[in-house]
Amino acid sequence: MTRPRKICMAANWKMNQSIHKLESYAKDLENFSKPSLSKITEKLHVVLGVPAPFLEKAESIFRPKKISISAQNVHWEESGAFTGETSLNMLNEIGIQMTILGHSERRTLFHETNNEIRLKFEKALSKNITPILCVGEKIEERQTGKTFAVLEEQLSSCLSQEKLDGKNFLIAYEPVWAIGTGLTATRDEAHEAHKFIREYLEKKISKTVAEETRILYGGSMKQDVTRELLRSTEIDGGLIGGASLEPETFASMLNIAYELSP
Ligand code: 13P
């Protein structure tokens, strides 16, 4: 099967793990990767989204293994009185090149708005940090047929620039009802949403951006559904929460993605 884009398998550890376990996680990931972690990272883009205090150490451990380290959030201002926030310059200083943005937990628990997410997205691009922009509908929105309208609103508020390069950002489709619930979207549901997002990119930005942008699926993505989801070439990988916490499980998902990579 030819895939139009390189698969990206991104872990989102959220507020979990311990900085003291980073080395053993790396070792276990090596041990459980087949044929080997180095072969896997030649074919796949592997990302670990870790808590802010782990970033610098994680970068020093995983960069030599060709694994990208990602922040989970960032502020758009350069510096100032923003207690508790992290700036993009601070990420640049420690060599971090990616950040998750607009995760539904940030939208819901911390009341982030589409406008704030747009500011973060635009600033990240201007600082050469690759955002993984999360979008997705709540269960009541799906049940009332509003999925596409919600996706369109989330996309249109962030992707308003005319000049966008599909290699410089990723989108994660994360239906809120599937996050941490054990309910995974079926391949058809995910495929349909990804197709909608790609068509949106083609219509509103350009065909090239639509063809280049990697769209990941997130929401209770586990070992048993990885193969099924990745059979859709609209699904360019995963943003994986719970199942990424155990290196053995995450490695087994990488192994499957490797098998499905040309
Ligand atoms: P789970 O895989 O734990 O459902 O989390 C998904 C997610 O929110 C990734 O960002």
Residues whose N, C-alpha, C, O or C-beta is under 5 A from the ligand:
A	BS01	13P	N12 A178 I179 G180 T181 G218 G219 S220 M221 L239 I240 G241 G242 A243
